[in-house]
Amino acid sequence: MDKITPSDYSYSVINIGEDGEDAYEAIIPKFPNIHAYGDTPEELNDGVIAAIELELEDLEKAGKTPPPPDKKSNFNGKILLRINPEIHEKLYHESLAHNLSLNKYIESKLK
């Protein structure tokens, strides 16, 4: 069996910010005792990864079995996205200008 990594587990993001401030909390179903927070989604993701890494190390040191990973098969890389036709056309022309397929261009914009 492959080594289990933090990316094998999913989590939900809750915006807990008040008064227009951004603040996020992660809920990790397989690790209900882990609490991770961040001021940005990126900071939250880094915190989740670090917290799961520590938990996996602690479980390994204690000789305990980690929870089974979440199914990776839920993510096949395909997203059906409906957008305004004008935005679709604009993205298409931008992708041509960057010599990329529309899919690769949108992927680059999301990174």
MIDOSE-1310 file (N, C-alpha, C; in nm, 2 decimals, decimal comma, always signed):
residues 111
mdki	+0,08/-0,12/+0,00/+0,00/+0,00/+0,00/+0,09/+0,12/+0,00; +0,05/+0,23/-0,08/+0,12/+0,35/-0,08/+0,12/+0,42/+0,05; +0,22/+0,50/+0,08/+0,22/+0,58/+0,20/+0,11/+0,68/+0,20; +0,04/+0,69/+0,31/-0,07/+0,79/+0,33/-0,01/+0,93/+0,35
tpsd	-0,07/+1,03/+0,28/-0,02/+1,17/+0,29/-0,14/+1,26/+0,32; -0,11/+1,38/+0,37/-0,22/+1,47/+0,40/-0,32/+1,49/+0,28; -0,27/+1,49/+0,16/-0,35/+1,51/+0,05/-0,45/+1,40/+0,02; -0,44/+1,29/+0,10/-0,54/+1,18/+0,08/-0,67/+1,21/+0,16
ysys	-0,67/+1,32/+0,23/-0,79/+1,35/+0,31/-0,85/+1,48/+0,27; -0,99/+1,48/+0,27/-1,06/+1,60/+0,23/-1,10/+1,68/+0,35; -1,13/+1,81/+0,33/-1,18/+1,89/+0,43/-1,27/+2,00/+0,37; -1,36/+2,05/+0,46/-1,45/+2,16/+0,42/-1,40/+2,29/+0,48
vini	-1,43/+2,40/+0,41/-1,39/+2,53/+0,45/-1,51/+2,61/+0,49; -1,50/+2,67/+0,61/-1,60/+2,76/+0,66/-1,55/+2,90/+0,68; -1,61/+3,00/+0,62/-1,57/+3,14/+0,64/-1,62/+3,18/+0,77; -1,53/+3,21/+0,86/-1,57/+3,25/+1,00/-1,54/+3,40/+1,03
gedg	-1,51/+3,47/+0,92/-1,48/+3,61/+0,93/-1,60/+3,69/+0,97; -1,57/+3,80/+1,04/-1,68/+3,89/+1,07/-1,64/+4,04/+1,03; -1,75/+4,11/+1,01/-1,73/+4,25/+0,97/-1,64/+4,27/+0,84; -1,66/+4,19/+0,75/-1,59/+4,20/+0,62/-1,45/+4,14/+0,62
eday	-1,40/+4,09/+0,74/-1,27/+4,03/+0,75/-1,28/+3,89/+0,71; -1,17/+3,84/+0,64/-1,17/+3,70/+0,60/-1,10/+3,62/+0,71; -1,16/+3,51/+0,74/-1,10/+3,42/+0,83/-1,17/+3,28/+0,80; -1,09/+3,18/+0,80/-1,14/+3,05/+0,76/-1,10/+2,94/+0,86
eaii	-1,19/+2,84/+0,87/-1,17/+2,72/+0,96/-1,19/+2,60/+0,87; -1,11/+2,50/+0,90/-1,12/+2,37/+0,82/-1,19/+2,27/+0,91; -1,28/+2,19/+0,85/-1,34/+2,08/+0,92/-1,29/+1,96/+0,84; -1,22/+1,87/+0,91/-1,16/+1,75/+0,85/-1,23/+1,63/+0,91
pkfp	-1,32/+1,57/+0,83/-1,40/+1,46/+0,88/-1,33/+1,34/+0,94; -1,22/+1,31/+0,88/-1,14/+1,19/+0,92/-1,06/+1,22/+1,05; -1,04/+1,35/+1,08/-0,97/+1,40/+1,20/-1,05/+1,50/+1,27; -1,15/+1,46/+1,34/-1,24/+1,56/+1,40/-1,18/+1,64/+1,52
niha	-1,06/+1,60/+1,57/-1,00/+1,67/+1,68/-0,90/+1,77/+1,63; -0,87/+1,77/+1,50/-0,78/+1,87/+1,44/-0,86/+2,00/+1,41; -0,80/+2,11/+1,45/-0,86/+2,24/+1,42/-0,75/+2,32/+1,35; -0,79/+2,37/+1,23/-0,70/+2,45/+1,15/-0,77/+2,58/+1,11
ygdt	-0,70/+2,69/+1,11/-0,75/+2,82/+1,08/-0,66/+2,90/+0,99; -0,71/+2,99/+0,92/-0,62/+3,08/+0,83/-0,69/+3,20/+0,79; -0,61/+3,30/+0,76/-0,67/+3,43/+0,71/-0,70/+3,43/+0,56; -0,64/+3,33/+0,49/-0,66/+3,32/+0,35/-0,68/+3,17/+0,32
peel	-0,75/+3,13/+0,21/-0,76/+2,99/+0,18/-0,62/+2,92/+0,17; -0,52/+2,99/+0,12/-0,39/+2,93/+0,10/-0,33/+2,90/+0,24; -0,34/+3,00/+0,33/-0,29/+2,98/+0,47/-0,36/+2,87/+0,54; -0,49/+2,86/+0,51/-0,57/+2,75/+0,57/-0,52/+2,62/+0,52
ndgv	-0,51/+2,61/+0,39/-0,46/+2,48/+0,33/-0,33/+2,44/+0,39; -0,23/+2,53/+0,40/-0,10/+2,50/+0,45/-0,12/+2,45/+0,60; -0,21/+2,51/+0,67/-0,23/+2,47/+0,81/-0,29/+2,33/+0,82; -0,38/+2,30/+0,73/-0,44/+2,17/+0,73/-0,34/+2,06/+0,70
iaai	-0,26/+2,09/+0,60/-0,15/+1,99/+0,56/-0,06/+1,97/+0,68; -0,01/+2,08/+0,74/+0,08/+2,07/+0,85/+0,02/+1,99/+0,97; -0,11/+2,02/+1,00/-0,18/+1,95/+1,11/-0,20/+1,80/+1,08; -0,23/+1,77/+0,96/-0,25/+1,63/+0,93/-0,12/+1,55/+0,93
elel	-0,01/+1,62/+0,88/+0,12/+1,56/+0,88/+0,16/+1,52/+1,03; +0,14/+1,62/+1,12/+0,17/+1,60/+1,26/+0,09/+1,48/+1,31; -0,04/+1,48/+1,28/-0,12/+1,37/+1,33/-0,08/+1,24/+1,28; -0,05/+1,23/+1,15/+0,00/+1,10/+1,09/+0,13/+1,06/+1,16
edle	+0,22/+1,15/+1,18/+0,35/+1,12/+1,25/+0,32/+1,06/+1,39; +0,23/+1,13/+1,46/+0,20/+1,09/+1,60/+0,13/+0,95/+1,60; +0,05/+0,92/+1,51/-0,02/+0,79/+1,50/+0,09/+0,68/+1,47; +0,18/+0,72/+1,38/+0,28/+0,62/+1,34/+0,37/+0,59/+1,46
kagk	+0,41/+0,69/+1,53/+0,50/+0,68/+1,65/+0,43/+0,59/+1,76; +0,30/+0,61/+1,77/+0,22/+0,54/+1,87/+0,18/+0,40/+1,82; +0,22/+0,36/+1,70/+0,18/+0,23/+1,64/+0,04/+0,22/+1,61; -0,03/+0,33/+1,59/-0,17/+0,33/+1,56/-0,19/+0,34/+1,41
tppp	-0,30/+0,29/+1,36/-0,34/+0,29/+1,22/-0,41/+0,42/+1,19; -0,37/+0,50/+1,09/-0,44/+0,62/+1,06/-0,58/+0,59/+1,00; -0,67/+0,68/+1,00/-0,80/+0,65/+0,93/-0,78/+0,63/+0,78; -0,87/+0,55/+0,72/-0,85/+0,53/+0,58/-0,87/+0,66/+0,50
pdkk	-0,79/+0,67/+0,39/-0,80/+0,79/+0,31/-0,94/+0,81/+0,25; -0,97/+0,93/+0,22/-1,09/+0,96/+0,15/-1,07/+0,91/+0,00; -1,18/+0,88/-0,06/-1,17/+0,83/-0,20/-1,11/+0,94/-0,29; -1,01/+0,91/-0,36/-0,95/+1,00/-0,46/-1,03/+1,00/-0,59
snfn	-1,10/+0,89/-0,61/-1,17/+0,88/-0,74/-1,28/+0,98/-0,76; -1,31/+1,06/-0,65/-1,42/+1,16/-0,67/-1,37/+1,28/-0,76; -1,24/+1,29/-0,78/-1,18/+1,40/-0,86/-1,11/+1,34/-0,98; -1,18/+1,36/-1,09/-1,12/+1,31/-1,22/-1,06/+1,42/-1,31
gkil	-1,07/+1,55/-1,26/-1,01/+1,66/-1,33/-1,11/+1,72/-1,43; -1,24/+1,68/-1,42/-1,34/+1,73/-1,51/-1,43/+1,82/-1,43; -1,46/+1,94/-1,48/-1,56/+2,03/-1,41/-1,65/+2,08/-1,52; -1,78/+2,06/-1,50/-1,88/+2,12/-1,59/-1,91/+2,26/-1,54
lrin	-1,88/+2,36/-1,62/-1,89/+2,50/-1,57/-1,98/+2,58/-1,67; -2,08/+2,64/-1,62/-2,17/+2,72/-1,71/-2,14/+2,87/-1,68; -2,10/+2,94/-1,78/-2,07/+3,08/-1,77/-2,14/+3,17/-1,87; -2,13/+3,29/-1,85/-2,19/+3,39/-1,95/-2,12/+3,37/-2,08
peih	-2,19/+3,36/-2,19/-2,13/+3,35/-2,33/-2,02/+3,45/-2,36; -2,04/+3,57/-2,31/-1,94/+3,68/-2,34/-1,81/+3,65/-2,27; -1,82/+3,60/-2,15/-1,70/+3,56/-2,07/-1,63/+3,44/-2,14; -1,71/+3,35/-2,19/-1,66/+3,23/-2,26/-1,58/+3,28/-2,38
ekly	-1,64/+3,37/-2,46/-1,57/+3,42/-2,58/-1,44/+3,49/-2,54; -1,45/+3,57/-2,44/-1,33/+3,65/-2,39/-1,22/+3,55/-2,35; -1,25/+3,45/-2,27/-1,15/+3,35/-2,23/-1,09/+3,28/-2,35; -1,18/+3,25/-2,45/-1,13/+3,18/-2,57/-1,03/+3,26/-2,64
hesl	-1,05/+3,39/-2,66/-0,96/+3,48/-2,73/-0,83/+3,50/-2,65; -0,84/+3,51/-2,52/-0,72/+3,52/-2,44/-0,64/+3,39/-2,45; -0,71/+3,27/-2,45/-0,63/+3,15/-2,46/-0,56/+3,14/-2,60; -0,62/+3,19/-2,70/-0,55/+3,20/-2,83/-0,43/+3,29/-2,83
ahnl	-0,44/+3,40/-2,76/-0,33/+3,50/-2,75/-0,22/+3,44/-2,67; -0,24/+3,34/-2,58/-0,14/+3,28/-2,50/-0,10/+3,15/-2,56; -0,15/+3,12/-2,68/-0,12/+2,99/-2,75/-0,14/+2,87/-2,67; -0,26/+2,87/-2,60/-0,30/+2,76/-2,51/-0,44/+2,72/-2,55
slnk	-0,47/+2,59/-2,52/-0,61/+2,55/-2,53/-0,69/+2,62/-2,43; -0,82/+2,63/-2,45/-0,91/+2,70/-2,35/-0,90/+2,63/-2,22; -0,90/+2,50/-2,21/-0,88/+2,43/-2,08/-0,75/+2,46/-2,01; -0,64/+2,46/-2,09/-0,51/+2,49/-2,02/-0,50/+2,63/-1,98
yies	-0,56/+2,72/-2,06/-0,56/+2,86/-2,02/-0,64/+2,88/-1,89; -0,76/+2,82/-1,88/-0,84/+2,84/-1,76/-0,77/+2,77/-1,64; -0,71/+2,66/-1,66/-0,63/+2,59/-1,55/-0,52/+2,69/-1,50; -0,45/+2,75/-1,60/-0,34/+2,84/-1,56/-0,39/+2,96/-1,48
klk	-0,51/+3,01/-1,51/-0,57/+3,12/-1,44/-0,62/+3,08/-1,30; -0,65/+2,95/-1,28/-0,70/+2,90/-1,15/-0,58/+2,87/-1,05; -0,46/+2,85/-1,11/-0,35/+2,81/-1,02/-0,30/+2,93/-0,94
